[in-house]
């Protein structure tokens, strides 16, 4: 049986790696130093899918992703919601009394301020959580700890000194699974779908209002609308849009037709099943 080939940004042990393990058992994985290289991997090789974080429930949108979506025009295959559980990792021979510094990604540091302030740790910013664990594994310094996943502890032979040290328990990252040639699922009445697109408004009065009017009149619900500027300009804006529904549904078709009429450009990124996580209360 042919194995899935999956690429993600970061080192092994990253939360993207955990998402990969959850979705694709025994996949061939490729770690990439940047999101740009991650997207390029799937763009250059249609056999690869990529897993990329799009937003976090605490930190908001993930930097860079919105600019890479229109650049590479990969198609969305699925979405996945991953609960983020931060842990304090140390050398096998280290204890709490030894720790003076804590190293991790800036967002992880921000999300674990209670424990950091309680123990008066000094912080060291790293490129990513798993990378901080990997660096710690190469060091002999017992005074440094890393904030990362339990998977990172297993991979890099580190001790989990404290579990679930995040300030907020509802820390969830939404991931998109994308590829170059993705088959759109056929519409089934008993399933829920998300349609995602990126559009650029025309430079006219009330442009966004006109773009969104079709969704109201056709009773199509928007679950996400986010603006991001066009690179190297200050007067043009792109919008990322998620709507409930399948593009084969007539009300979604009509809403998108009206959207297209009022936009300078419109790119449908994908139609995919809505994650069961969205239905959780």
Secondary structure by P-SEA (a helix, b strand, c coil): cbbbbbbbccccccaaaaaaaacccccbbbbbccaaaaaaaaaacccbbbbbbccccccccccaaaaaaaaccccccbbbbbbbbbbbbbcccccccccccccccaaaaaacaaaaaaabbbbbbcccaaaaaaaaaacccccbbbbccaaaaaaaccccccccccccccbbbbbbbcccbbbbbcccccccccccbbbbbccccaaaaaaaaaaaaacccccbbbbbcccccccbbbbbbbbccccccaaaaaaaaaaaaaccccccccccccccccccc
